[in-house]
Amino acid sequence: MNKIIAALVAATFSMGAFAQAASAPAPAKEAKPAAAKAEKKAKAKKAKAAKKAASAS
């Protein structure tokens, strides 16, 4: 009898913990594609090199 009561108490606590943790996750922001990020980085690098070349002249 004690084992049954212990199992019921444990089940009650575990269900309570599950009910609290079962919320839906927040929607994530859309991530920019890696290609667009790399293109932007290359563009900035090219602009920096052009600025450096213009100031050296």
N, C-alpha and C positions, 0 to 999 in steps of 0.2 A: 504494500500500500504506500509506503514511504517513497518508493521509486517512482510510482505513478504521479504522486504529488510533486516530486522534484522535477519530473519531466514536464508537467503542466506549467510549473512556475518558470522553468527555463524557456519553454516555448512562448509563454506570454512576454517575457522580456525580449526575446529575439524578434517577435512580431512587432513589438513597439519600436525597436531600433530600425527594423526594416521599413516601417511606415514613415519614420522620420527621414530616412535617407532616400526614399523613392521619388524625390521631386525631379521634374524634367530639367535638364541642363539648359542654360541660357544659350540662345543662338549665337554662334560665333560670327565675327565680322568676316566679310569676304576677303580672302587673301589675294594679293596681287600675284599674278603668275610670275614665275622665276625669270622667264624670258623678258618680260617688261622691265623687271627690276634690273637685270643685267644690261639691257639696252639703255636705261636711264643712267646707269653707272658709267657705261662706255661714253655716252654723250657728254657727261660732266668731265670725264677725263680728257676727252678730245678738246673741249672748250678751255680747260685749264692749260693744256699744252699750247693751244693757239694763243692764249693770253700771254703765256711765258715767252713764246717766240716773238710776239709783237713788242713786248717790253724790252727784249734783248736787242732788237734792231735799232 
